[in-house]
């Protein structure tokens, strides 16, 4: 059997690599995706080969992740349960997609991942495999193997001569990529306990943020940010720059209790500095470039889009079809948004567009040339007619 394993070189995936060989007598090809997690990848190949992998693929997916995943979520306005910008959720399908491609290229029999049986990631990985390579066997060791604790994993590593850094367990787990970093588990499982300040890596605390606001201008073309403060940048570099600005001003911290797909409530703490700024700016530009019915309907689409990302349905035909609607709405989302960054806030303070539907002549409380206030009486009479009839019948019935 030939298996392609999603591999990071940490304790879990190092154990999985060896376990696959013992359990299935498998030839294991290790694969690591670079989605902007800023981890040191030097020495990873040597470690994988020493643990028994036939080879290691290290794939740079940062540009694709920014352009084809993060930017799509921003255009959709995808936010899960009002707060979560889906940084972990949206990274899984691109990682699994490349894993499936490598498995096909290598003529592998199976793919394997290190997601646990309690979380959402197992679904996100496996639905991607089923959509893109349904012929592959899927191996999820955490659902099958005999290990039930970190100590048992360490014992297995010692027995097999696997070198893993054994240290005191972190008081929480972390997952980082270009878009965000997440923290969960451990001491964070008490939803009443405030996270310790030294936990945060991507944002300054409010008290350490500058005491003076900073203004930034973001230019959008067809709903996609193309320049920041006059500098044209690729999606990847623009998000990186926005991350730096957001970090400086303490923007993008979220502490929520969310509903996992598997039915468990889970407390998660997230830092999403750059994309918080971009989301706010994009939404502001839509308010002046989309007409009312389209804007309101798109809000309902955003909820579904976010739910599908969270639930691992990135490659579902409905999600792909929704992109067609979203892209059509973005044709007119062109313009500039001005954001004030200050003490954890990314406040919209200005927006303009050649496609703006905002008409000062209509909006003004002063005398407007294109609006007669007398017309409102007939409109209200017709609009309120059903309610009036209902009230009259209801009053008659009560008598």
PyMOL commands that set and color helices and strands:
alter all, ss='L'
color gray80, all
select helices_A, chain A and resi 11-24+44-51+62-76+87-105+121-132+141-144+150-160+186-189+197-199+206-208+235-248+273-289+292-310+317-332+360-363+375-383+385-398
alter helices_A, ss='H'
color red, helices_A
select strands_A, chain A and resi 2-6+27-34+55-60+110-113+137-140+173-176+181-184+214-221+224-228+231-232+253-259+265-271+335-342+345-352
alter strands_A, ss='S'
color yellow, strands_A
deselect
rebuild
show_as cartoon
